[in-house]
């Protein structure tokens, strides 16, 4: 048998973050001393009250199919969360739960994007956005967001890219990999920019909402610009805030026709999210946030320590993130240098490879996020391991000439 893959598979590539994590894991399995700073997930256990809710659900027989778009209990908890924390009111038919926030975004783009449609993606961006757009048949349109702007898009940078073919815009705050946030004024300016384009869908990925290092309240576009609510899909989930990455529960809220289309698509792919994980997510969303605050404080402590250490390393440009658990480190001062082995570092990929093989530290090259020369460092690991990783980076870069 000669297997021929669909042409659409040629449009996409494996996730760079997943590939970097797999490479580090393979080296560790071979016995090499590697500190992996590639993983985009909290290193904490899921809080005990959430685990108990899953156990209770299993004992109660909640192990069967549920509604495609989530149980009434989960959608009601999501509804209450949006009203309580984001001043957003949605009917249950405007809410969908999926197998992680990634599936919610995937469903939204597959339901709305076709050949010839353009999706504006500010970079640096999460690695999966452009590939999902390509798989849907659309064209990613990138706009580079410099460190001077906190790696975040503005109305001024986005407006010139909007064309009659623009079908969607991706927004992510706190951003991965930048940790950037929007101010109220910036969101209002985006709203004004979109005032005469009700045909453009804005997908706001708020998955890192609770991991912020500022006293300013969290703001999302549909809250600040309620006039845009019918063209905004607000995406979130329990993975990052509640250390539940493996439970695979994400959710979104937006215009009812879009949610209905996403439900149909999900019904013909994965059907409902895991029933037990849904029960656990109800406990997470309805429960106390002290566990979330504990984790947030730990991330802030780690951020401060890593920024303090790496800011002193020659060649690195360090921007302190306002949220999430990543540093997006500039490498302009490293590119062009020579390793002790005589190799010239021409790209951020070369730097990451050098740090992996010679420094024993695994990171992700900025090219995967659409902006070079940078590299992403995840500080979602124990304080002592993070301190050792920063020291290894410092020593490896000091050996360059």
Secondary structure as UniProt FT lines:
FT   HELIX           7..11
FT   HELIX           16..29
FT   TURN            30..31
FT   STRAND          35..36
FT   HELIX           48..59
FT   TURN            60..61
FT   TURN            68..69
FT   HELIX           72..86
FT   HELIX           92..94
FT   STRAND          95..98
FT   HELIX           101..112
FT   TURN            115..116
FT   STRAND          118..123
FT   HELIX           128..135
FT   TURN            136..137
FT   STRAND          139..144
FT   HELIX           147..149
FT   TURN            150..151
FT   HELIX           155..159
FT   TURN            160..161
FT   TURN            164..165
FT   STRAND          166..172
FT   TURN            176..178
FT   HELIX           184..193
FT   TURN            194..196
FT   TURN            198..199
FT   STRAND          201..205
FT   TURN            207..210
FT   HELIX           221..224
FT   HELIX           226..231
FT   STRAND          232..237
FT   TURN            239..243
FT   HELIX           245..247
FT   STRAND          250..253
FT   HELIX           256..267
FT   TURN            268..270
FT   HELIX           275..286
FT   HELIX           290..310
FT   TURN            311..312
FT   TURN            314..315
FT   TURN            324..325
FT   STRAND          326..330
FT   TURN            332..336
FT   TURN            340..341
FT   HELIX           348..357
FT   TURN            358..359
FT   STRAND          361..362
FT   STRAND          364..365
FT   HELIX           366..369
FT   STRAND          374..378
FT   HELIX           383..398
//
